[in-house]
Amino acid sequence: MQNKVKISVRALVEYIYRSGSIETGFRSSVSLSEGTRLHQNIQKQYGEKDQKEVPLLANISCGGLEFILEGRCDGLLQRNNSFIIDEIKSVSRPLAEIGEETFPVHWAQAKCYAYIFMMNHDLKQMIVQLTYVQSDTLEEKRFEQTFSYEHLERFMRELLKSYVPYAEMRVSHRIEMMKSINELSFPFPNYRLGQRKLAGAVYKTISEGKSLYANAPTGIGKTISTLFPAVKAIGEGEIQRIFYLTAKTITRQAAEEALAMMQKSGLELKAVTVTAKDKICFKDETRCQKEYCEFANGYYDRVNGAILDLLKHENMINRTAIEKYAHKHRVCPFEFSLDAAYAADAIIADYNYVFDPRISLKRFIEEEKKKTVLLTDEAHNLVDRGREMYSAALNKSSFLQLSRIFKGKDEGIQKSAKRVNEMFVALKKKYG
C-alpha cells in the first residue's frame, strides 16, 4: 500500500501540461453549473448505444510506484463497430480562436481515458474526439484523431514518468506522517476540564461521517481539542485532509500555533495557510496581468519546481514561508498558496475557500469531499458571511480595472467599462 498513488486523470494532466501566465479579464472559463448544463446538452445528442459519464480505472506501474488512475469520460460513443472517447469542453472564448492544438491538456486528458479503456478492453486502436461548445452561442466545434494502443502506452509512460518526482515525495512524506501520527501524544501534560470529552466527540464524529456542533466556553482549548483528534483520524485512515476554517486572523494564528506545537512533538504534517489575495500580493495594485506583474508572467512554467522546493523543506507553510519561496521562484504568492494547499494535509483558510461558490477550492469540492473534514471556528459567523457570499454586488474598482485592461485593445469594452466607472463616481458624489 505504501507505494500506491491514487490520482485522477484530470489532476495528472493539469500538473504536467499547465504552462504560461496568470491572466485576468473577461471570463476564460465557464462556471461549474453552467459547464454541467452545456455538457448535458451535448450528451442529449448521443445515440442509443452511446454512454455518458463513463467511469474508468486502471493500475499502472512506473518508477517503482503503482498508480491508481481514475476518471470519468464525458462520452463513450459507438460508430461502425468502433469506440470513440468524447471529451467535452465548454468555453467562453470564440470558437474561431480555438484550433486543434490550442489546448494540449485537453488532448492529454482524452488520450488517458482512451488508453485506460483500450487497456481494459484489449483494443488495438481508438478514436479520440474533442468537442468544444461556446457558452453564449452554443456553437459546437469538434476535432478527431485516431491513436494506436502502442502510441498511447508510450504517451502514458512519459506522462507518469514526469509525475514520478512529485509522487515519490508525496509517498515518502505520507509514510513519515502516518508513523509520526501513530506516535503522537496530546501536546500538553494534562487535559483541561472538558477537553478530553470534546476531543473524543470530534474523533467519533469524524469516524462516523456525521456533523458536530460544539458550544464551549472560552479557555477550554477548542483549537487543540479539535485539531488533535482530526490529525489522529488521518493516522487511522478515516480522512486524508483537514480544513480549519475561520473568519479572523487571531484564530488563524491559534490554529497555526496548535499545529506547530504538535510538530514540535514529532508530527510530520504539511500545513498551508491561505492569505487573502490583496494582503499577500507583492505589487502595489492587485492586477494579474503578465504585462504588469512579473510574478504572474510565466507563473505556470515555474510553479511545479517551486512547489517541490517548498514541500521538500517546509512543514508549517504560513504566510512568511509562502512569501519566501514565491520571491525565490518569482511566482504569484496567492496562486502559489492555493497550489500548495492542494498538496497539503491541513489547510487553514477563510470560510470563503469552501463555502463561497466564486472563490472556493473547487477541486477539493469535486473530488475529495468524502476524504476531508471541516473544522469551522466560530460557525455562528457563517450566517452573516453566507449572506455576503450569496448576495450580488458591483464594485467600482472592477470596472476601472476593466477599462484599463482593454484600453487600446477593444474600444467598445473600454468605453462601456469607463461609463460604468463614471456612474459609480457620480453616485459617490451624490450619496457619499
Secondary structure, DSSP 8 states (H G I E B T S, - for coil): -TTEEEEEHHHHHHHHH--S----SS-SS--HHHHHHHHHHHHTT--TT-EEEEEEEEEEEETTEEEEEEEEEEEEEEETTEEEEEEEEEESS-GGG--TTS-HHHHHHHHHHHHHHHHHHT-SEEEEEEEEEETTT--EEEEEEEEEHHHHHHHHHHHHHHHHHHHHHHHHHHHHHHHHHHH---SSSS--TTHHHHHHHHHHHHHHT--------TTS-HHHHHHHHHHHHHHTTS-SEEEEEES-HHHHHHHHHHHHHHHHTT----EEE---HHHH-SSSS----TTT-TTTTTHHHHHHHHHHHHHHH-SEE-HHHHHHHHHHHT--HHHHHHHHHTT-SEEEEETHHHH-TTTS-HHHHHH-GGGEEEEETTGGGHHHHHHHHTS----HHHHHHHHHHTTTT-HHHHHHHHHHHHHHHHHHHHH-
